[in-house]
Amino acid sequence: MATADVLKPDFATRRKHFIFTDDHEQLRDSIRRFAIKELQPHAEEWEETTFPDWVFERMGELGFLGLDKPVEYGGQGGDYYTTLVLAEELVHAHSGGLGMGIAVQTDMTIPPILKFGTEEQKQEWAVPAIAGRKILCLGITEPDAGSDVAGIKTRAVRDESSGEYVINGSKTFITNGHRAHGIVLVTKTDIDLDPHTPTHDGFTLLLVPMDSPGVIREKRLQKLGMHASDTALLAFQDVRVPESAVLGQVGKGFYHIMWELQGERLIGAAGSVAGAQHVFDRTLEYAKERTAFGRPIGRFQAIRHKFAEMATKIETARQMVYTTAWRFQNGEYPVREITMAKLYSARIAVEVADECIQIHGGNGYMKEYGIERSWRDLRLNRIGAGSDEIMLEVIGRSYGL
Ligand SMILES: Cc1cc2nc3c(=O)[nH]c(=O)nc-3n(C[C@H](O)[C@H](O)[C@H](O)COP(=O)(O)OP(=O)(O)OC[C@H]3O[C@@H](n4cnc5c(N)ncnc54)[C@H](O)[C@@H]3O)c2cc1C
């Protein structure tokens, strides 16, 4: 009788997911090396000062701002997974705010310009943004309208004599808002529509240079986490832009921005998973070294089970992100799955970071260990790009409810 081979689990091997090729793994290594060597040493300083603009220039030079963008606009012509790799590996910069500022450029503002823009707009904005010479921001949220995007009040009124649009209004919580050269701005252009009749028509995206007269960077907002990013309150007072500033179709801006939000949510989900994995890994090391009652704390069953729970949640979220990314890459518009991935990943990332503080004990509460920073940074993901409650609404409604 033949004896079967003895199979032993190999927990130490790093396994590549099937959506990634060897090229993706090489890219992963080079981004990680860059993040550790050139960004991480400054992470503490940038918590105080916000990260400097040279990061955009340097990343543009290395091709990291255009990994999945077409070659004719200065991109690397890669697939969607390349930008996923970027979001994952930037956690090694130890700076959530930096990751967010970069993602605004790569996954929130360049994509709608490439998707809906004219050739002139692509040349004026997308090409220098991919090169890191121009910084962009995205203006959806207003002091009186966040989740309720259709409730925005920023008006862009067409001046029939000049053909220009005259913009008045205010935008808040705008990432990169202080440093940006341009903003993808969501405005209401059809002001004759009855404000009491819910409609998704009448909105228009405008590409506005931030040095236009009447653009006021009112306030640098202080926040719980993501300190390395700059967050602005902006005002628009009789800002005039030519008709050529319209991005996409007049009156269809709501649908355009909903398309943009899918990419924003998926990359946010990837960032949540990567952030959770990062804080998990650091805490695992700690649990192997820190001793209590004569043994490493990780050897207590209570702590070991925390790791088991966290690892299972992270892996579940990761599978959701990767499967959804596969759908996205293959031309589907998987709104329900993106929404689920965003909701679940953001939630578990905060749970994981919270447990990691617990496992660190008092040290988890101390700044020098950086674990409390991970919790503060990751906490945003349950609010930004659409809150948990809005994600639940989107998922629930997708079933016809
Ligand atoms: C650090 C940071 C960076 C950001 N960067 C940007 C940016 O670059 N550009 C940009 O445009 N925006 C940005 N945002 C804004 C972010 O997307 C909004 O904060 C988010 O969409 C929530 O909107 P809100 O803050 O107005 O909350 P609100 O809409 O006022 O919601 C308040 C609460 O009510 C709940 N709620 C609202 N509607 C419903 C409903 N229908 N059913 C159930 N519950 C509901 C919400 O879930 C939430 O819990 C940023 C925010 C932060 C904090």
The ligand as a MOL file (V3000), in Angstrom:
LIG
                    3D

  0  0  0     0  0            999 V3000
M  V30 BEGIN CTAB
M  V30 COUNTS 53 58 0 0 0
M  V30 BEGIN ATOM
M  V30 1 C -10.6190 64.2680 6.8120 0
M  V30 2 C -11.7040 64.3760 5.7750 0
M  V30 3 C -11.3580 64.5050 4.4530 0
M  V30 4 C -12.3490 64.6610 3.4790 0
M  V30 5 N -11.9880 64.9080 2.1800 0
M  V30 6 C -12.9580 65.2810 1.3050 0
M  V30 7 C -12.6120 65.7570 0.0050 0
M  V30 8 O -11.4380 65.7890 -0.3890 0
M  V30 9 N -13.6010 66.1810 -0.8190 0
M  V30 10 C -14.9140 66.1590 -0.4350 0
M  V30 11 O -15.7680 66.5670 -1.2230 0
M  V30 12 N -15.2740 65.6930 0.7910 0
M  V30 13 C -14.3380 65.2730 1.6610 0
M  V30 14 N -14.6930 64.8240 2.9140 0
M  V30 15 C -16.1120 64.8150 3.2750 0
M  V30 16 C -16.7190 63.4410 3.5330 0
M  V30 17 O -16.8970 62.7420 2.3220 0
M  V30 18 C -18.0460 63.6960 4.2880 0
M  V30 19 O -17.6680 64.0810 5.6090 0
M  V30 20 C -18.9490 62.4850 4.3400 0
M  V30 21 O -19.4860 62.2210 3.0710 0
M  V30 22 C -20.1090 62.6800 5.3240 0
M  V30 23 O -20.7580 63.9040 5.1140 0
M  V30 24 P -21.0020 64.9190 6.3360 0
M  V30 25 O -19.7050 65.0600 7.0640 0
M  V30 26 O -21.6440 66.1390 5.8190 0
M  V30 27 O -22.0030 64.1770 7.3080 0
M  V30 28 P -23.6010 64.2670 7.2640 0
M  V30 29 O -24.0770 64.0280 5.8860 0
M  V30 30 O -24.0430 65.5000 7.9580 0
M  V30 31 O -23.9880 63.0050 8.1440 0
M  V30 32 C -24.0120 63.0560 9.5700 0
M  V30 33 C -24.4850 61.6890 10.0840 0
M  V30 34 O -25.8020 61.4250 9.5800 0
M  V30 35 C -25.8080 60.1950 8.8910 0
M  V30 36 N -26.7360 60.2580 7.7540 0
M  V30 37 C -26.8040 61.1890 6.7740 0
M  V30 38 N -27.7340 60.8690 5.8750 0
M  V30 39 C -28.2680 59.6950 6.2880 0
M  V30 40 C -29.2750 58.8100 5.7750 0
M  V30 41 N -29.9060 59.0620 4.6460 0
M  V30 42 N -29.5600 57.6810 6.4750 0
M  V30 43 C -28.8980 57.3910 7.6170 0
M  V30 44 N -27.9440 58.1640 8.1360 0
M  V30 45 C -27.6230 59.2910 7.4810 0
M  V30 46 C -24.3710 60.0140 8.4170 0
M  V30 47 O -24.0800 58.6560 8.1450 0
M  V30 48 C -23.6040 60.5450 9.5940 0
M  V30 49 O -23.5120 59.5620 10.5830 0
M  V30 50 C -13.7130 64.6130 3.8690 0
M  V30 51 C -14.0530 64.4260 5.2240 0
M  V30 52 C -13.0660 64.3250 6.1630 0
M  V30 53 C -13.4820 64.1810 7.6060 0
M  V30 END ATOM
M  V30 BEGIN BOND
M  V30 1 1 1 2
M  V30 2 1 2 3
M  V30 3 2 2 52
M  V30 4 2 3 4
M  V30 5 1 4 5
M  V30 6 1 4 50
M  V30 7 2 5 6
M  V30 8 1 6 7
M  V30 9 1 6 13
M  V30 10 2 7 8
M  V30 11 1 7 9
M  V30 12 1 9 10
M  V30 13 2 10 11
M  V30 14 1 10 12
M  V30 15 2 12 13
M  V30 16 1 13 14
M  V30 17 1 14 15
M  V30 18 1 14 50
M  V30 19 1 15 16
M  V30 20 1 16 17
M  V30 21 1 16 18
M  V30 22 1 18 19
M  V30 23 1 18 20
M  V30 24 1 20 21
M  V30 25 1 20 22
M  V30 26 1 22 23
M  V30 27 1 23 24
M  V30 28 2 24 25
M  V30 29 1 24 26
M  V30 30 1 24 27
M  V30 31 1 27 28
M  V30 32 2 28 29
M  V30 33 1 28 30
M  V30 34 1 28 31
M  V30 35 1 31 32
M  V30 36 1 32 33
M  V30 37 1 33 34
M  V30 38 1 33 48
M  V30 39 1 34 35
M  V30 40 1 35 36
M  V30 41 1 35 46
M  V30 42 1 36 37
M  V30 43 1 36 45
M  V30 44 2 37 38
M  V30 45 1 38 39
M  V30 46 1 39 40
M  V30 47 2 39 45
M  V30 48 1 40 41
M  V30 49 2 40 42
M  V30 50 1 42 43
M  V30 51 2 43 44
M  V30 52 1 44 45
M  V30 53 1 46 47
M  V30 54 1 46 48
M  V30 55 1 48 49
M  V30 56 2 50 51
M  V30 57 1 51 52
M  V30 58 1 52 53
M  V30 END BOND
M  V30 END CTAB
M  END
